[in-house]
Amino acid sequence: HVGERALRHNRDFRLLWLGQALSALGSTMSSVALPLLVLLITESPVKAGIVALAGNLPFVLLQLPAGAYVDRLDRRAVMLTCDLGRAVAAGSVAVALVMGELHFAHLVVVAAVDATLAVPFQLAESAALRRIVDDERQLPTAIALNQARTYGTELAGQPLGGLLFGIRSFLPFVAEALAYVGSLLTVLALRTPLPAPARTEVPHLRREMKEGVVWFWRNPFLRSTALFVSASDFVINGLFLLLVVIAQRRGTSEIEIGLMLALGGAGGVLGSVVAPLIQKRVTSLRLVVAGVAWIGAPAVAALALATDYVSTGLLLGLTLSVWPVWNAVIMARWLVLIPDELMGRVQSAAVLVAGAPVPLAGLTGAFLYERIGATGALLVFAAIMLLVAVLATINKTVRAASARDRLVTHHTT
């Protein structure tokens, strides 16, 4: 039985991890190549922004309905359909480029299709992960390994996407299409049954969406931690653009800015590797949830003291290194708390609350920079993180969940 084996011997988890590593690598290459391609064929930053908007809107608009459909359908079928659709979309760009028939509207549609299919895929993947890793003690490790995959593919995919685009503009999109095909094949090879949850009522989209939102909002742990994640992710995402702007204004070269961001990404990879070890040794849920924010607040503030790209990258890496522990513990608890028949809907509500402010993070950082300067902007972000730390420390729900964990651990030992 899957839950009785060590995670490293879990065949289906390894397959799912590999497939999503390929998929993430392909989409990361495309995220670099697509704006370059828009600028190449249109020479318009505004049109590049339109394509970016088309790639961001589905995350907000489709989370709740996608969650309802994921809970109606076989999770494997959802992932296969999404992989196939994304492969066709990416491949269509490569074909149009080779034929000399690529138009701006085509890129807008491709960005929207890719983002639209990514939403149900991610929800179905999380639901599948809960089935594949059915021992809840292994979930934090599984989630930490997934985070390491994300950071690693970003580190590799960004320069690779730029390199392939420089060789031939269609190559990143060929690689992306092949990556989605690779993901599709790994999903096909999974042995764990991933059927749609049993249900008795007649499907009704509005009622199903409402059930997910209500269940999420009535669960105090999900509600509180989703709000904490929302604020912290807002800070982390806002930092990226802000630090790039600060570096450019200081005369830092593009290569040095890339190295600065790579140091930050390396910190995230390192944190993902050590997250399972920390999670096993730090048994207090409250200490993890509040402690990470307490570390993050001064780390963000310290960025105001950095004077060059190396020190900035190292401090960014320190900041990102603690977040995998936070995500592993919180996301694992979410997967344990949410019933399988509501997994898609409740997750979609939680993800929407946690991620809705993120698209505004970069704009906020840039606005703060223009209004109050680099130091002031960084201190505002640090203050947000400090508020998260204080609220997580005094939150009764987190404290109660931590106390229950200690009682269970004591009883078990």
C-alpha positions in Angstrom: 0.0 0.0 0.0 1.3 3.4 -1.0 0.9 4.9 2.5 2.9 2.2 4.1 6.0 2.7 2.0 8.7 5.4 2.3 8.1 8.3 -0.1 11.2 7.6 -2.0 9.8 4.2 -3.0 6.5 5.7 -4.1 6.5 5.0 -7.8 3.5 7.2 -8.7 4.8 10.1 -6.7 8.1 9.9 -8.5 6.3 9.8 -11.9 4.0 12.7 -11.0 7.0 14.7 -9.7 9.0 14.1 -12.9 6.1 14.9 -15.2 5.4 18.2 -13.5 9.1 19.0 -13.5 9.0 18.7 -17.3 5.8 20.7 -17.5 7.2 23.5 -15.2 10.4 23.7 -17.2 8.4 24.1 -20.4 6.1 26.7 -19.1 9.1 28.6 -17.5 10.9 28.7 -20.8 7.7 30.0 -22.4 7.2 32.7 -19.8 10.6 34.2 -20.9 10.1 33.6 -24.6 6.5 34.8 -25.0 7.0 38.5 -24.0 10.2 38.5 -26.1 8.2 37.2 -29.0 5.4 39.8 -28.6 8.0 42.6 -28.5 9.7 41.1 -31.6 6.6 41.0 -33.8 4.8 44.1 -32.4 7.5 46.3 -30.9 4.8 47.3 -28.4 5.2 47.0 -24.6 1.5 47.7 -24.2 0.7 44.6 -26.3 3.2 42.6 -24.2 1.2 43.7 -21.2 -2.1 42.6 -22.9 -0.6 39.1 -23.4 0.5 39.1 -19.8 -3.0 40.1 -18.6 -4.5 37.3 -20.7 -2.2 34.9 -18.9 -3.1 36.2 -15.4 -6.9 36.7 -15.6 -7.9 33.0 -15.6 -6.2 32.5 -12.2 -8.7 34.9 -10.6 -11.8 34.3 -12.8 -11.7 30.5 -13.1 -10.6 29.2 -9.7 -14.1 28.6 -8.3 -15.7 27.0 -11.3 -12.6 25.0 -12.1 -12.7 23.6 -8.5 -16.3 22.5 -9.0 -15.6 20.7 -12.2 -12.5 19.0 -10.8 -14.7 17.6 -8.0 -17.1 16.2 -10.7 -14.5 14.5 -12.9 -11.8 11.8 -12.9 -8.7 13.7 -11.8 -6.5 11.8 -14.2 -8.8 12.7 -17.2 -8.6 16.4 -16.1 -4.8 16.4 -16.1 -4.6 14.5 -19.4 -7.0 16.9 -21.1 -5.2 20.0 -19.8 -1.8 18.6 -20.8 -3.0 17.9 -24.3 -4.6 21.3 -24.7 -1.5 23.1 -23.5 0.7 21.1 -25.8 -1.4 21.9 -28.8 -1.5 25.6 -27.9 2.3 25.8 -27.5 2.9 23.8 -30.6 0.6 26.1 -32.6 2.9 29.0 -31.9 5.9 27.1 -33.2 4.0 26.1 -36.3 2.8 29.6 -37.0 6.3 31.0 -36.6 7.8 28.4 -39.0 5.1 29.2 -41.5 5.4 33.0 -41.1 1.8 33.3 -40.1 2.0 34.4 -36.5 -0.3 37.3 -35.4 -0.7 39.1 -32.2 -4.2 37.8 -31.6 -2.8 34.3 -31.8 -0.5 35.0 -28.9 -3.3 36.5 -26.8 -5.4 33.3 -27.3 -2.5 31.0 -26.6 -1.6 32.8 -23.3 -5.3 32.7 -22.3 -5.7 29.0 -23.2 -2.5 28.0 -21.4 -3.5 29.8 -18.2 -7.1 28.6 -18.4 -6.0 24.9 -18.6 -3.3 25.4 -15.9 -6.0 26.3 -13.2 -7.9 22.9 -13.3 -4.7 21.0 -13.8 -3.1 22.4 -10.6 -6.3 21.6 -8.6 -6.5 18.1 -10.0 -2.8 17.5 -9.3 -3.2 18.5 -5.7 -6.2 16.2 -5.3 -4.2 13.4 -7.0 -1.2 14.0 -4.7 -3.5 13.4 -1.7 -4.4 10.0 -3.1 -0.9 9.1 -4.2 0.7 10.1 -0.9 -2.0 8.7 1.4 0.2 8.8 4.5 -0.3 12.3 5.8 3.0 12.2 7.6 4.7 12.2 4.2 2.7 15.1 2.8 5.0 17.9 4.0 8.0 16.1 2.5 6.1 15.6 -0.8 5.1 19.3 -0.9 8.6 20.4 -0.1 10.0 18.3 -3.0 7.4 19.9 -5.3 8.6 23.3 -4.2 12.2 22.3 -4.9 11.0 21.3 -8.3 9.4 24.7 -8.9 12.5 26.7 -7.8 14.8 24.4 -9.8 12.8 24.6 -13.0 12.7 28.4 -12.7 16.5 28.5 -12.3 17.0 26.3 -15.3 14.1 27.4 -17.5 14.6 31.1 -17.5 18.1 31.1 -19.1 17.3 28.1 -21.2 14.2 29.9 -22.6 16.3 32.9 -23.5 19.0 30.8 -25.1 16.6 28.8 -27.2 14.8 31.9 -28.3 18.1 33.5 -29.3 18.9 30.4 -31.5 15.5 30.2 -33.2 12.4 32.0 -31.9 10.2 28.9 -32.3 12.4 26.5 -30.2 11.1 27.4 -26.7 7.6 26.6 -27.9 8.6 23.3 -29.3 10.3 22.5 -26.0 7.2 23.6 -24.1 4.9 21.4 -26.2 7.2 18.4 -25.8 7.4 19.0 -22.0 3.5 18.9 -21.8 3.6 15.6 -23.8 6.1 14.3 -21.3 3.8 15.3 -18.4 0.9 13.6 -20.2 2.8 10.3 -20.5 3.7 10.3 -16.8 0.0 10.9 -15.9 -1.0 8.0 -18.1 1.5 5.8 -16.4 0.1 6.4 -12.9 -1.3 3.3 -11.2 -3.2 4.9 -8.4 -6.9 5.2 -9.1 -8.0 8.9 -9.4 -11.7 8.6 -9.9 -14.2 11.4 -9.4 -15.5 11.5 -5.8 -18.8 9.7 -5.3 -21.8 12.0 -5.3 -25.6 11.7 -5.0 -26.9 15.2 -5.8 -27.5 16.6 -9.3 -24.6 18.8 -10.5 -25.3 22.5 -10.1 -22.4 24.8 -10.7 -23.4 27.8 -8.5 -24.4 25.5 -5.6 -21.2 23.5 -5.8 -19.0 26.7 -5.9 -20.9 28.0 -2.9 -20.4 24.8 -1.0 -16.6 25.1 -1.5 -16.4 28.7 -0.4 -18.6 28.2 2.6 -16.7 25.1 3.8 -13.4 27.0 3.3 -14.6 30.1 5.2 -16.1 28.2 8.0 -12.9 26.3 8.7 -10.9 28.7 10.9 -7.5 27.2 10.2 -7.9 27.3 6.4 -9.3 30.8 6.6 -6.6 32.2 8.8 -3.6 30.5 7.1 -4.9 31.4 3.6 -4.9 35.1 4.7 -1.4 34.7 6.1 -0.2 33.1 2.8 -1.9 35.9 0.9 0.0 38.6 2.7 3.3 36.8 2.6 3.1 35.9 -1.1 2.2 39.5 -1.8 5.4 40.6 -0.2 7.6 37.9 -1.8 6.2 38.6 -5.3 6.4 42.3 -4.8 10.1 42.0 -3.9 11.1 40.6 -7.3 10.1 43.6 -9.4 11.2 46.0 -6.7 14.7 44.6 -6.4 15.0 44.6 -10.2 14.0 48.2 -10.4 16.4 49.1 -7.6 19.2 47.3 -9.3 18.6 48.9 -12.6 18.6 52.4 -11.1 21.9 51.6 -9.5 23.4 50.7 -12.9 23.5 47.0 -12.3 23.9 45.1 -15.6 21.3 42.6 -16.9 23.7 39.7 -16.3 24.3 40.8 -12.7 20.5 41.2 -12.2 20.1 37.6 -13.5 22.8 36.4 -11.0 21.0 38.3 -8.2 17.7 36.5 -8.9 19.6 33.2 -9.3 21.0 33.5 -5.8 17.5 34.1 -4.5 16.2 31.0 -6.4 19.1 29.0 -5.0 18.0 29.9 -1.5 14.5 28.6 -2.4 16.0 25.3 -3.6 18.1 24.9 -0.5 15.1 25.6 1.7 13.0 23.0 -0.2 15.7 20.4 0.4 16.0 21.1 4.2 12.3 21.7 4.7 11.4 18.0 5.4 14.3 17.8 8.0 13.1 20.9 9.8 9.5 19.8 9.7 10.4 16.5 11.4 12.4 18.2 14.1 10.1 21.2 14.8 6.8 19.7 15.8 5.1 22.9 16.8 2.8 24.1 14.1 2.6 27.5 15.7 6.4 27.8 15.8 6.6 27.1 12.0 3.7 29.3 10.9 4.8 32.3 13.1 8.5 31.6 13.1 8.9 31.8 9.3 7.3 35.2 9.2 9.4 36.4 12.2 12.5 35.4 10.1 11.1 36.9 6.9 10.3 40.4 8.4 13.9 41.3 9.4 15.3 39.6 6.2 13.2 41.8 4.0 14.1 44.9 6.0 17.8 44.0 5.7 17.5 44.2 1.9 17.4 48.0 2.4 21.1 47.8 3.6 22.3 45.8 0.6 24.6 47.9 -1.6 25.4 45.5 -4.5 23.8 42.6 -6.4 25.6 39.9 -4.5 24.5 41.0 -1.1 21.0 41.6 -2.4 20.9 38.1 -3.9 22.2 36.5 -0.8 19.6 38.3 1.4 16.8 37.4 -1.1 18.0 33.8 -0.9 17.8 33.9 2.9 14.3 35.2 2.7 13.2 32.6 0.2 14.9 29.7 2.0 12.5 29.7 4.9 9.3 29.8 2.8 9.3 26.1 1.7 9.0 25.1 5.4 6.0 27.4 5.8 4.3 26.1 2.6 5.1 22.4 3.3 3.4 22.5 6.7 0.4 24.7 5.8 -0.4 23.0 2.5 0.0 19.5 4.0 -2.5 20.5 6.7 -4.9 21.8 4.1 -4.8 18.5 2.2 -5.5 16.6 5.4 -8.4 18.8 6.5 -10.3 19.0 3.2 -12.6 16.0 2.3 -11.8 14.4 -1.0 -15.3 15.1 -2.4 -14.7 18.8 -1.8 -11.0 18.9 -2.6 -11.2 20.9 -5.8 -13.8 23.4 -4.6 -12.3 24.2 -1.2 -8.7 24.3 -2.6 -9.9 26.7 -5.3 -11.4 29.0 -2.7 -8.2 28.9 -0.6 -5.9 29.4 -3.5 -8.1 32.3 -4.7 -7.9 34.1 -1.3 -4.2 33.3 -1.0 -3.3 34.4 -4.5 -5.7 37.1 -5.6 -3.6 40.1 -4.4 -0.4 38.7 -6.0 -0.9 40.3 -9.4 -0.9 43.7 -7.8 2.3 43.1 -5.8 4.7 44.2 -8.5 2.7 47.3 -9.3 2.6 48.1 -5.6 6.3 47.8 -5.2 6.9 50.1 -8.2 4.4 52.6 -6.9 6.1 52.6 -3.4 9.5 53.0 -5.0 8.4 56.1 -6.9 6.7 57.6 -3.9 9.0 56.8 -0.9 12.1 55.4 -2.4 13.9 52.0 -2.2 14.4 52.0 1.6 10.8 53.1 2.3 9.3 50.5 -0.1 11.3 47.7 1.4 10.4 48.7 4.9 6.7 48.7 4.0 7.0 45.2 2.8 8.9 44.3 5.9 6.1 45.8 8.0 3.5 43.7 6.2 5.6 40.6 7.0 5.9 41.7 10.6 2.1 42.1 10.9 1.8 38.5 9.6 4.2 37.3 12.2 2.3 39.0 15.1 -1.1 37.8 13.9 0.2 34.2 13.4 1.7 34.3 16.9 -1.5 35.3 18.6 -4.0 33.5 16.3 -6.1 31.2 18.5 -6.8 28.7 15.7 -3.1 28.1 15.0 -2.4 27.9 18.7 -5.2 25.3 19.1 -4.0 23.2 16.1 -0.5 23.3 17.5 -1.7 22.1 20.9 -3.6 19.2 19.3 -0.5 18.2 17.4 1.5 18.1 20.6 -1.1 16.0 22.3 -1.3 13.5 19.4 2.5 13.3 19.3 2.8 12.7 23.0 0.0 10.1 22.9 1.7 8.3 20.0 5.1 8.2 21.6 
